[in-house]
Amino acid sequence: MADEIKSLSDLKSAVGPESADGGGETAVLERPSEDAPVYEQKRDEHGRSYATGKRKDAIARVWVKPGKGTITVNGRELAKYFARPVLQMVIGQPFTVAGVTGQFDVICTVKGGGLSGQAGAVKHGISKALSLYDPSVRPALKKAGFLTRDSRVVERKKYGKAKARKSFQFSKR
């Protein structure tokens, strides 16, 4: 055995920190494998990170840069474009999960779909841009599911049907 434990400090470093539940159990930290991807910062000459977010039929182009926390959507402030508080909360979720609330300015253009889909697209774009700006927040965003594109879209209408699945009213005679 090349990694023999000779003191308590060696034992602590081998086992890892105590678990958060306070049960006295210890959690073993997994070491990243050599082939695990290493994420690097991607910023343009202005110090911004860019990402594209998608949800339903909406597509959002998002730029994130350090600032006071202002969010601009299609040239308007967030409260003007997304009037419903639920949509504003959805857009603010990536900052809360990453723990960087009020530290970044966001400029985005969004088109297609409705307001709910657009809010989801902006949320997806902000999450991707934050992970490109600071790769250390990527695990938290990934665990929350914000980096995964929600692939659910409207089903197409089929011929002989009133809508995608709805049939015309049946008439016996």
C-alpha positions in Angstrom: 0.0 0.0 0.0 1.5 3.3 -1.2 -1.1 5.4 0.6 -0.7 4.3 4.2 -2.3 6.3 7.0 0.1 7.1 9.7 -1.6 9.9 11.6 -5.1 11.4 12.3 -4.5 14.2 9.8 -3.8 11.6 7.1 -7.1 9.8 8.1 -9.1 13.0 7.9 -7.7 13.8 4.4 -8.5 10.3 3.2 -12.0 10.1 4.5 -13.2 13.7 3.8 -15.4 16.2 5.7 -18.3 15.1 7.9 -21.7 14.9 6.3 -24.1 17.9 6.6 -26.9 15.9 8.3 -24.8 15.8 11.5 -25.3 12.0 11.9 -21.7 11.4 12.5 -21.2 9.5 9.3 -18.4 10.6 7.0 -18.7 11.0 3.2 -15.9 9.9 1.0 -15.1 12.6 -1.6 -14.9 11.3 -5.2 -11.8 12.4 -7.0 -12.3 13.6 -10.5 -11.1 11.1 -13.1 -8.4 12.1 -15.5 -10.8 12.1 -18.4 -13.4 14.3 -16.7 -14.0 17.5 -18.6 -12.4 20.7 -17.2 -14.6 23.7 -17.9 -12.9 27.0 -18.7 -14.1 30.6 -18.6 -15.4 31.9 -21.9 -15.6 35.7 -22.1 -15.5 38.2 -24.9 -13.3 41.3 -25.2 -15.9 43.3 -23.1 -15.8 40.8 -20.2 -19.2 39.2 -21.1 -20.3 35.6 -21.5 -22.8 34.7 -24.1 -25.2 31.8 -24.3 -28.4 30.8 -26.1 -31.4 29.5 -24.1 -34.3 27.6 -25.6 -37.8 26.6 -24.3 -40.8 25.5 -26.4 -40.6 27.8 -29.4 -38.8 30.6 -27.7 -35.1 31.4 -28.3 -33.1 33.8 -26.0 -29.7 35.2 -26.7 -28.2 36.2 -23.3 -25.1 38.2 -22.4 -24.0 38.2 -18.7 -21.4 40.6 -17.3 -20.5 41.8 -13.8 -22.8 44.7 -12.6 -25.5 45.7 -10.2 -28.1 43.1 -11.1 -30.1 44.8 -13.8 -31.8 42.6 -16.4 -32.8 44.0 -19.8 -35.1 42.0 -22.1 -35.5 43.3 -25.7 -34.5 46.8 -24.6 -36.9 46.9 -21.7 -36.4 46.3 -18.0 -37.4 42.9 -16.6 -40.5 44.2 -14.7 -41.9 45.9 -17.9 -41.4 42.9 -20.2 -42.4 40.1 -17.8 -45.1 41.8 -15.7 -46.1 38.6 -13.8 -44.1 38.0 -10.6 -43.9 34.3 -11.3 -42.0 34.9 -14.5 -39.7 37.3 -12.8 -39.0 34.7 -10.1 -38.3 32.0 -12.8 -35.7 34.3 -14.4 -34.1 35.0 -11.0 -33.7 31.4 -10.0 -30.2 30.8 -11.6 -28.8 33.7 -9.6 -30.3 32.4 -6.3 -29.0 28.8 -6.9 -25.5 30.0 -7.9 -25.4 32.4 -4.9 -24.6 35.5 -7.1 -27.8 37.5 -6.7 -27.3 41.2 -7.7 -23.8 40.7 -9.0 -24.4 40.4 -12.7 -26.1 42.5 -15.4 -28.1 40.6 -18.1 -28.8 41.8 -21.5 -31.0 39.5 -23.6 -33.0 39.4 -26.8 -35.8 36.8 -26.9 -38.2 35.9 -29.7 -40.8 33.2 -30.5 -43.3 31.5 -28.3 -45.3 33.0 -25.5 -44.2 34.8 -22.3 -43.9 31.6 -20.3 -41.7 29.9 -22.9 -39.7 33.1 -23.3 -39.1 33.3 -19.5 -37.9 29.6 -19.6 -35.6 30.4 -22.5 -34.1 33.4 -20.6 -33.6 31.2 -17.5 -31.9 28.6 -19.6 -29.7 31.2 -21.3 -28.7 32.9 -18.0 -27.8 29.5 -16.5 -25.6 28.6 -19.4 -23.9 32.0 -19.5 -23.2 32.0 -15.8 -21.6 28.6 -16.0 -19.4 29.9 -18.9 -18.5 33.1 -16.9 -17.7 31.2 -13.7 -17.3 27.4 -14.0 -17.4 27.0 -10.2 -21.2 27.6 -10.2 -21.8 24.9 -12.8 -22.3 22.0 -10.3 -25.1 23.9 -8.4 -26.8 24.9 -11.7 -26.5 21.4 -13.1 -27.9 19.8 -9.9 -30.9 22.2 -10.0 -31.5 21.1 -13.6 -31.1 24.6 -15.1 -28.5 23.6 -17.7 -30.7 20.9 -19.3 -32.9 22.1 -22.2 -36.6 21.3 -21.6 -37.3 19.4 -24.9 -41.1 19.4 -24.5 -42.7 21.2 -27.5 -46.2 21.4 -28.9 -47.3 18.3 -30.8 -48.1 18.8 -34.5 -51.6 18.7 -35.8 -52.5 15.5 -37.8 -54.7 15.3 -40.8 -58.2 14.0 -40.1 -58.1 15.4 -36.6 -59.4 18.7 -35.1 -56.1 19.3 -33.2 -53.1 17.1 -32.5 -55.2 14.3 -31.0 -58.7 15.6 -30.7 -61.2 14.0 -33.1 -64.2 15.7 -34.6 -67.6 15.0 -32.9 -68.9 11.5 -33.7 -72.3 11.3 -35.4 -74.0 7.9 -35.5 -76.4 9.0 -38.3 
